[in-house]
Amino acid sequence: MRDTIRFLFGETERAITNPAPTATVLEWLRAPVEDGGARACGTKEGCAEGDCGACTVVLGEPDGPAMRYRAANACILFLPALDGKQLLTVEHLADPDGTLHPVQQAMVAHHGAQCGFCTPGFVMSLFALYHAGRGGARPAALEALAGNLCRCTGYRPILDAARAACAGPAADRFAAAAAATAARLHALAARDMLCASRDGQRFLAPRTTAELAAALAEYPDATVLAGGTDVGLWVTKQHRRPATLVAVEHIAGFADIAEQHGMLSIGAGATYSAAFAGLTAHWPALAPLLRRLGSTQIRNRGTIGGNVANASPIGDTPPALIALAATLTLQSTAGTRRIDAEAFFHGYRRTALAPGEFLARIDIPLPVPGDVFAIYKVSKRMEQDISAVCAAFRLRRGPDGRVADIRIAYGGMAAVPRRAAAAERALYGQPWTQAAVAAAMAALDTEFAPIDDMRASAAYRRLVARNLLLRFLLQTTAAPDTPLGLAEKEEMAA
């Protein structure tokens, strides 16, 4: 075991022994050098919950012999997570002679700075887009910048800067040094488990699933840490100090994604960004949902396994996994077991996980010809908002057009994400018509008793749940060139 993290801060190697387990990268960046910090104050604190983007930094990781750069929120990123990575802030972008980076120069040329408070975060998001090779066209820029809030409403010139700076391939000093940087990080990569402690807290970062199982057996009350996009808020907003954090980010194979045995198999440590291509290739309807699931910064860190194990009734991925008949693999020192996704949720924030057990893998059956799948999210805001209601539907019709199989799952309608069993029974064997769906809509009222809260009233949720089922019918029976059919096509392509 070791107690020291090593990373590159820009081009400089840094080592921190026994870093505070829940100190954030933002706190370390802004802290005085004499207190062990970096005193790099270009990175700002706005919301301290990963919403505004003022704290955006970029994490670099080896991608074979090359480098992959991704934006992240420093305000909810714990300092030990830097182990083995390169951390870049706005201070690192200009060349040593003071020449601005292309994205900085574009912001100046297009008057994108406004008051300047949010500017470093925008610059870092644009830097990540610059290196992503997606171009600076409006759709890519909007997605890359959705997690950055400009308080001066200066979005148009910032989008102009994105278009100007990101149009071509990356050609900065970071691209030129990519192979050398990757080699340095490969050399820094630890082979043994991190065990850091300070002020009564400990941070464990196992390298294998066996080490993870052993750690959770020793500390069954530990908090499992994946991307930290939820646990970070426990610390910054609720001022909680978990005694033991067990991070899964460096476990070999824990984030692997593969098609095997008729399944899309997703390691519990896979981020939303990493899983996006595989999921949307088979279920295009997931694309709009995933693009609305937080910001790019959040999707780069948050994991699907974390979203499931978190057991929130308004998590966005569980309804989809339930409707798609996914199975979960749970693991501990006693071995592994598999359960249906719908059986995982036992109550509000309660799951089927036994003490010392963790979610290891999610397996989703690949679609068969004729499958129709849709998922709809209703929230107050389009971007970066939690669902009031999320509904997922998977339909199979027989040769006669009748419903041969249907799975309906809702989030936000109960203490757990749950199937609408009564509505499904009302539809089995029936023609896929408005009359049959009307009976299923009535059945929904008998099996859900949603609550009133800040996101929606119970009455609104019941109405939305009914209407989303009707929407699914209308969209699956509309001709492709009708307004409904065109709307569905546009949503899938968004």
C-alpha angles and dihedrals in degrees: 000000000000135000101203131087121208127197143146117260098198101313095331122098114231130190125193121186117213096352114201103269096226100031107122126230088240091057091049093048094052098039119105117265091239088060092052096265132123100238090217099146100173087095107081136205115229115148103357089217105082098261110102102045096220088124096050115146130168125242118206121205132174115263099190105294092342134065132250117205121199134175120241139175109253092197094071099028113103117226096239088060088074091072109128095002139103116243117206125187132177089271090066100054104078117078118254090259090057098258107150121242113253092255091050092048090049091052089053094045094049096041093242097148101082108165090348103227095110095033099095090054092049091048092053092048089050090048089056090048090048089057095041092072093224096122128236100271115140098260093051092044093049091051093046092049100039089102094054121085120204110201092196093055090238097147100129097063090043090054088048088054091050091052092049099044102038102043096102138037120294110274105168132115090269091060090046091052096041097110093047092046092049090050091052091050092047087054091048093049110115122226096198134066121275115231110176126168139181137161095359096312128106132199119203123189110184121196099209136037088244090059090046092052091048092049093051091046089055094042106028091169093054121126111242109223122204117154093342094224089133103026089051089065091051086063102038098038107023096032092227120162110201109210094219129023119190111195120205099189097102099043111124112247094000092118098040119134121198143153110237138149092004092306139105100229115203122188112230090240095058113119123228089249092053094046096044098090096047095045097046094044089066101026109030090179088073092066097080091044095050092046088056094046099103121302132304088267091055095044090051090060108022118089133213090228090054092050089054099041090047086068096206112166088224099047110133102222102050096071089052093047092048093048090048092051094242121180127213127217114215121194140191139148086284092062135257136309134182128222135173114264091239091058093053096078114075101167143319104337089343123119143176091262112124121213108289093016126119138188107257107171145004119214120195120189110239114245120264123219110284096027114138118197131179136166128191129193122199117193139146093254128038095221129048099355134130118245123261086192130359119188129187127189133187117184134188121184127197126232089272092056094249123131107272095173135355133176120194122184131177136195122198094031100091142007088280135030102266146179119251095233097172092050090049091052090051090057103042111112093002128121111263093249139128091258092057092044091050089059090049091049090055090050090056090066091059099052105042130060104180123189134239113246142144092288101051144337121256090247092052092049092051091050092047092048091054094045094049090057089051090048090054090053093048094047094047093049099040119105112249094247097048120099091258093048092046091049091055091049092050092048092051091049096045 
